[in-house]
């Protein structure tokens, strides 16, 4: 069809224009390209399915979740349907036996966080390897004339954050620390008897990386994980990506050439299938490292103890727990991130007329400097004595010193400015982490 305008001549209509440059889709080629495109996508989906299947935690058969059979090596076990056990947790009134707080925290979520290392530092102090002494703010403590409380957040005389001093014990405990704990002790003191926490800032970050490797190594050596918990397990994914990336680029070039020469879209399904397979492998082609059945049992025990600490009420505590509550449970509260709730629990316990039953073994934390040593146990005992010098302080204010120490310890593990340190979560950029 054409239209003639005076002085212009004939014009070709739209039908003629499209006829001159048709959009071609060869049906046979299109079907073949679709079939070829489904092959890599199906293979990528199969890899993801297998990785998910093999990445599920194990649990023991025919025993209560959290318990270990008498002969675990030969006990039947199965994989958890949802990846990791997620049933109802019964509160446990004690932490897992012979497992330190930092290790417990690592097993619970498979990651060695900064607070897991901080919990280990507090645990070493609780066990008598060194004392923690507040300095700075407490050296020039001032009272609020209206409320009578101390400003424990900063050094009120100098306007700077408070600091802490670690003092090595003259007579170390008879126990032997683990390799991970010995590393922390060596790096904290480096041959000195005392060290300021602030002096470790900037230089202690790499120790965190090595400490992470130590934590991960312990959970593997003790059989709770078969391999490194943060291993990417992506060899199959890597091989798939090496093959798919060049094929995707070639398909894209061929399709672009066909579009430019003949407007042929027939190979589009092949390119789409390759791209979807590439995305599927890149996003889901790796696999989490599953826990062994022993690791799942430990995790369930730890979750039960965390549930207890998170929901415990003072009037539900058994007397035999009182003496161990602060000295033994505090590092676990740090590892679980429950220090705030723990402080609230202490406020309730402080109302007990037998408050001194709670403060055994708390000489590892002091509120004063060289001339004014006041241990945490002394301070808490004073809550039961109206005439005590610290009787006007709230127990939460006293506990705030320990909470502030763990926050300051966490802040030491900053990797800003350190090359090759990644996200600070896997510790896999150091020698010796391939286990």
C-alpha positions in Angstrom: 0.0 0.0 0.0 1.3 3.5 -0.9 0.0 7.0 -0.7 1.0 9.8 -3.1 1.2 13.4 -1.8 1.5 16.3 -4.2 5.2 17.2 -4.5 6.3 14.4 -2.3 5.8 11.2 -4.2 4.7 7.8 -3.0 5.1 6.8 0.7 5.5 3.2 1.8 3.0 2.3 4.6 3.8 0.6 7.9 3.1 -2.9 6.5 5.7 -2.4 3.8 8.2 -1.1 6.3 7.9 -4.1 8.5 8.0 -6.4 5.5 11.4 -4.9 4.5 12.9 -5.9 7.9 10.9 -8.9 9.4 11.5 -10.2 12.9 12.5 -13.8 12.3 11.9 -16.7 14.7 12.7 -20.1 13.2 10.4 -22.5 15.0 12.7 -25.5 14.8 15.7 -23.5 16.0 13.6 -22.0 18.8 12.5 -25.4 20.1 16.0 -26.7 20.0 17.4 -23.6 21.8 14.7 -24.0 24.4 15.7 -27.6 25.0 19.4 -26.7 25.2 18.6 -23.8 27.6 16.8 -26.1 30.0 19.7 -28.5 30.3 22.1 -26.1 32.2 19.2 -24.8 34.2 18.2 -28.3 35.2 21.8 -29.2 36.1 22.2 -26.1 38.2 18.9 -26.9 40.0 20.2 -30.5 40.6 23.4 -29.2 42.1 21.5 -26.8 44.4 19.2 -29.7 45.5 22.1 -32.0 46.2 24.0 -29.3 48.1 20.9 -28.5 50.2 20.4 -32.2 50.9 24.0 -32.8 52.0 24.0 -29.5 54.0 21.4 -30.6 56.5 22.4 -31.3 60.1 22.4 -34.8 61.5 20.5 -35.8 64.7 20.5 -39.0 66.6 17.5 -41.4 66.2 15.4 -42.6 69.1 16.8 -40.2 71.7 15.5 -37.0 73.2 16.8 -34.0 71.2 19.9 -32.7 73.0 21.0 -36.1 74.4 23.9 -38.3 73.2 23.5 -42.1 73.1 25.9 -44.2 75.1 27.7 -45.3 71.9 27.4 -42.3 69.6 29.8 -43.7 67.0 27.4 -46.6 66.2 24.1 -44.9 67.0 21.7 -44.4 64.0 21.2 -40.9 62.8 19.3 -39.0 60.2 19.3 -35.6 58.4 17.1 -32.8 59.7 14.4 -31.9 57.2 14.7 -28.1 57.5 18.5 -27.9 57.5 19.0 -27.5 61.3 16.9 -28.7 64.2 14.2 -26.1 65.1 11.9 -27.9 67.6 10.8 -26.6 71.0 13.7 -26.2 73.4 13.3 -27.1 77.0 15.2 -24.8 79.4 18.4 -26.3 80.7 19.5 -25.1 84.1 23.2 -25.5 83.4 25.5 -24.9 80.4 26.8 -27.8 78.4 29.4 -29.7 80.4 33.1 -29.1 79.7 32.4 -26.6 76.8 33.6 -23.1 77.2 31.3 -20.1 76.4 33.0 -19.0 73.2 32.9 -22.5 71.8 29.2 -22.8 72.7 28.5 -19.6 70.9 30.3 -20.8 67.8 28.4 -24.1 67.7 25.0 -22.4 68.1 25.2 -20.4 64.9 28.3 -21.8 63.2 30.1 -18.4 63.4 32.9 -17.2 65.7 31.7 -13.7 66.5 33.6 -11.0 68.3 31.4 -11.5 71.4 32.4 -15.2 71.4 36.0 -14.1 71.9 34.9 -11.5 74.4 33.1 -14.2 76.3 36.3 -16.2 76.4 38.2 -13.3 77.7 35.7 -12.8 80.6 35.7 -16.6 81.2 39.5 -16.6 81.5 39.2 -13.8 84.1 36.5 -15.6 86.0 38.7 -18.7 86.1 41.6 -16.7 87.7 44.0 -16.1 84.9 43.9 -12.3 85.4 41.9 -9.5 87.0 40.0 -6.8 85.3 40.3 -3.3 86.9 38.3 -0.3 85.9 40.5 2.8 85.4 39.8 6.2 84.0 36.2 7.0 84.9 36.5 5.5 88.3 39.7 7.3 89.0 37.7 10.5 89.3 34.3 9.2 90.1 31.7 11.9 90.6 28.2 11.5 92.1 25.1 12.9 90.7 23.9 15.2 93.6 20.2 14.5 92.8 20.3 10.8 92.4 23.6 9.9 94.1 24.7 7.7 91.2 28.1 7.5 89.6 28.7 8.5 86.0 30.2 5.2 84.9 30.1 5.9 81.1 33.0 8.4 80.9 35.9 9.8 82.9 34.0 12.8 84.2 37.2 14.5 85.1 38.7 14.3 81.6 35.7 13.7 79.4 37.1 10.5 77.9 35.7 6.9 77.9 36.7 4.7 80.8 39.4 2.1 80.3 40.2 -1.2 81.9 43.5 -2.7 83.0 44.2 -6.5 82.9 46.5 -7.7 85.6 48.0 -11.2 85.2 47.5 -13.5 88.3 50.7 -14.1 90.3 49.7 -17.7 90.6 47.9 -19.0 87.5 45.3 -21.7 87.9 46.3 -25.4 87.9 44.3 -26.1 84.8 45.7 -26.0 81.3 44.1 -23.6 78.8 43.2 -24.7 75.4 45.4 -23.7 72.4 42.9 -21.0 71.6 42.8 -19.6 75.1 46.6 -19.7 75.4 46.8 -17.7 72.2 44.6 -15.0 73.7 46.6 -14.9 76.9 49.9 -14.6 75.1 48.6 -11.9 72.8 46.9 -10.0 75.5 50.0 -9.7 77.8 53.0 -10.4 75.5 55.3 -10.9 78.5 53.8 -8.1 80.6 52.0 -8.4 83.9 49.5 -5.6 83.2 48.0 -4.1 80.0 45.5 -1.4 79.3 42.7 -2.5 77.1 42.9 0.8 75.1 46.6 0.0 74.2 45.4 -3.1 72.3 43.3 -1.1 69.9 44.4 -1.5 66.3 47.0 -4.1 67.0 44.6 -6.8 68.3 42.4 -7.2 65.2 44.6 -9.8 63.6 44.6 -11.8 66.8 40.9 -12.0 66.4 41.4 -13.7 63.0 43.7 -16.3 64.6 41.3 -16.7 67.5 38.5 -17.4 65.1 40.6 -20.1 63.5 41.2 -21.5 67.0 37.5 -21.6 67.7 36.7 -23.2 64.4 39.4 -25.8 64.9 38.1 -26.8 68.3 34.5 -27.4 67.1 36.0 -29.6 64.3 38.5 -31.4 66.5 35.8 -32.2 69.0 33.5 -33.7 66.4 30.7 -31.1 66.3 31.4 -30.3 62.7 33.0 -32.5 60.1 34.9 -29.6 58.5 35.3 -25.8 58.9 31.8 -24.4 59.7 32.4 -21.5 57.4 33.8 -23.5 54.5 32.1 -22.4 51.3 31.8 -26.0 50.0 31.7 -24.5 46.5 34.0 -26.7 44.4 31.1 -27.9 42.2 29.7 -24.4 42.0 33.2 -23.1 40.9 33.5 -25.7 38.2 30.0 -24.9 37.0 30.7 -21.2 36.8 34.0 -21.8 34.9 32.0 -23.7 32.3 28.9 -21.5 32.2 30.4 -18.1 32.0 32.2 -18.7 28.7 29.1 -20.5 27.2 26.9 -17.5 28.3 29.3 -15.0 26.7 29.4 -17.1 23.4 25.6 -17.4 23.4 25.2 -13.7 23.9 27.6 -12.8 21.1 25.8 -15.2 18.7 22.4 -13.9 19.6 23.6 -10.3 19.2 25.0 -11.2 15.8 21.8 -12.8 14.6 19.7 -9.8 15.8 22.0 -7.4 14.0 22.0 -9.4 10.7 18.5 -10.8 10.5 16.6 -9.8 13.6 16.6 -13.5 14.5 15.4 -14.2 18.1 15.5 -18.0 17.9 18.5 -18.5 20.2 17.0 -16.3 23.0 15.8 -19.3 25.2 19.4 -20.7 25.2 20.8 -17.5 26.5 18.0 -17.1 29.1 18.6 -20.7 30.3 22.4 -20.1 30.6 21.9 -16.8 32.5 19.4 -18.4 34.9 21.7 -21.4 35.5 24.6 -19.0 36.1 22.5 -17.0 38.7 21.3 -20.2 40.4 24.8 -21.6 40.8 26.2 -18.2 41.9 23.5 -17.6 44.5 22.7 -21.1 45.8 25.4 -23.4 44.5 27.4 -23.4 47.8 26.3 -25.3 50.8 26.4 -24.7 54.6 28.6 -27.0 56.6 26.2 -29.3 58.5 26.7 -30.2 62.1 27.3 -33.8 63.1 24.7 -35.5 65.3 27.0 -34.7 68.3 27.1 -31.1 67.2 23.3 -30.9 66.9 23.0 -32.3 70.4 25.4 -29.7 71.8 23.5 -26.9 70.0 20.2 -28.0 71.5 21.7 -28.1 74.9 23.2 -24.6 74.4 19.8 -23.3 73.1 18.2 -24.7 76.2 20.6 -22.9 78.5 20.2 -19.7 76.5 16.4 -20.1 77.0 16.9 -20.5 80.7 19.1 -17.4 81.0 16.7 -15.3 78.8 13.6 -16.3 80.8 15.0 -17.0 84.3 13.3 -15.3 87.2 14.9 -14.8 90.6 12.3 -16.7 92.5 12.7 -19.8 90.2 16.4 -20.2 90.9 17.5 -23.1 93.0 19.8 -22.4 95.9 22.6 -24.5 94.6 22.6 -22.3 91.4 23.1 -19.1 93.4 26.8 -19.5 94.0 27.6 -20.3 90.4 25.2 -17.8 88.9 27.6 -14.9 88.4 30.9 -16.5 88.3 30.0 -19.4 85.9 27.0 -18.1 84.0 28.1 -14.6 83.2 30.5 -15.5 80.3 27.7 -17.5 78.7 25.4 -14.5 79.0 28.0 -12.5 77.1 28.3 -15.2 74.4 24.5 -15.3 74.0 24.1 -11.5 74.0 22.0 -11.5 77.2 23.9 -9.1 79.4 21.0 -6.7 79.6 18.6 -9.4 80.9 21.3 -10.7 83.2 21.6 -7.2 84.8 17.8 -7.1 85.3 18.0 -10.6 87.0 20.6 -9.3 89.3 18.4 -6.4 90.4 15.8 -9.0 91.5 18.4 -11.2 93.2 19.8 -8.2 95.1 16.5 -8.0 97.1 17.2 -11.4 98.6 18.3 -11.3 102.2 20.8 -14.0 101.4 22.5 -11.9 98.7 26.0 -13.0 99.8 25.2 -16.5 98.5 25.4 -15.0 95.0 28.7 -13.2 95.1 31.3 -16.0 95.6 34.2 -16.0 93.2 33.8 -12.4 91.9 37.2 -11.0 92.8 38.2 -11.0 89.2 36.6 -7.6 88.5 37.6 -4.4 90.4 35.9 -1.0 90.3 38.8 1.0 91.5 42.4 1.9 90.6 45.5 1.2 92.5 44.4 3.1 95.6 40.7 2.1 95.6 40.3 -1.6 94.7 36.7 -2.6 95.2 35.9 -6.0 93.7 32.6 -6.9 92.0 31.8 -9.3 94.9 32.5 -6.5 97.5 30.2 -4.1 95.6 27.4 -6.6 95.3 27.7 -7.6 98.9 27.2 -3.9 99.8 23.7 -4.0 98.3 22.6 -6.0 101.3 24.2 -3.5 103.7 22.6 -0.1 104.0 25.7 1.3 105.5 27.9 0.1 102.6 29.8 2.8 100.6 28.2 1.5 97.4 24.8 1.0 98.8 23.4 3.9 96.8 24.3 2.3 93.5 21.8 0.2 91.5 23.0 -3.3 90.8 22.5 -2.6 87.1 25.0 0.2 87.4 27.5 -2.1 89.0 27.0 -4.7 86.3 27.3 -2.0 83.7 31.0 -2.0 84.2 31.3 -5.6 83.0 28.9 -5.0 80.1 31.0 -2.0 79.1 34.2 -4.1 79.2 32.7 -6.6 76.8 31.6 -3.9 74.4 35.1 -2.4 74.5 36.6 -5.8 73.9 34.3 -6.4 70.9 35.4 -3.0 69.5 39.0 -4.2 69.4 38.2 -6.6 66.7 37.8 -4.1 63.9 39.3 -4.9 60.6 39.0 -1.5 59.1 42.2 -0.6 57.3 43.6 -4.2 57.3 44.0 -5.7 53.9 42.7 -9.1 53.1 40.5 -9.4 56.1 37.2 -9.8 54.3 34.1 -9.7 56.5 35.8 -10.8 59.7 33.6 -13.8 60.0 35.3 -16.9 58.6 39.0 -16.6 59.5 39.9 -18.4 56.3 42.5 -15.9 55.1 45.2 -17.2 57.5 47.4 -20.3 57.2 46.2 -23.4 59.0 42.5 -23.0 58.6 42.1 -25.7 56.0 40.9 -28.5 58.2 
